[in-house]
Amino acid sequence: MRRFLNFFLFLSFQICYLEWPPHNSMFVFQAIFEILSKTENLIDNFTHPIILLGLLTQLLLLLGVLNPKMNKKINAIGILLLSLLVLLFLLISILSLNLKMFIATLPYLSITIYFFWNYKKLK
């Protein structure tokens, strides 16, 4: 069950939507592609704390999908850290009154709530 939740958390994070002025927008999976495809600034991209946090915690989620015997606490820490980033997206969407960004964060947050609601039952 935990493997499926990790997979759905990973997918729902990928569809988080970002918008910033002037007239720029993209999904997280598009931003990741942009970061990894620009090889001339690759080291500089990985030193940014928000990018580094997002990529490392996504790797933790993928490890949780591939390794069913991964420590449940490490998995929960990865989900919490990625939740901080999604909550930042949610806060930005509320402050800017951006409905698209707000709706795009809801799947991840709802699966996270379900994960921690059933934390003791998960294997």
C-alpha positions, 0 to 999 in steps of 0.5 A, a space after each residue: 500500500 505504501 508503494 502505491 501511495 509513494 507512486 501517487 505522491 510522486 505523480 501528484 507532485 509532478 502535476 503541481 502548477 507554477 506561475 510567475 510574472 511576467 506570463 511564465 508558467 509550467 508544471 513541476 515535471 517541465 521545470 525538472 526537465 528544464 533544470 536537467 537539460 541545461 547542462 551548462 548551469 547544472 551545478 548552479 541549479 543543484 546548489 539552490 536549496 529549493 531545487 535540491 530539496 525537491 529533487 532529493 525528496 522526489 528521489 526518496 519517494 521513488 526509492 519508496 516505490 522501488 524498495 518496499 522494505 524502505 524505512 517508514 520513518 525515512 519515507 515519512 520525512 521525505 514526504 514531509 519535506 516535499 509537503 513543505 514545498 507544496 505548501 509553499 506553492 499553496 501559500 503563493 497561490 492563495 496570496 496571488 489568488 491563482 486558482 490553477 495553482 491552488 487546485 494543482 496542489 490539492 491532489 498531493 496534499 490530500 494523498 499526504 493527509 491520507 498517508 499520515 492518517 493511516 501511517 500506523 496501518 501502512 506496511 
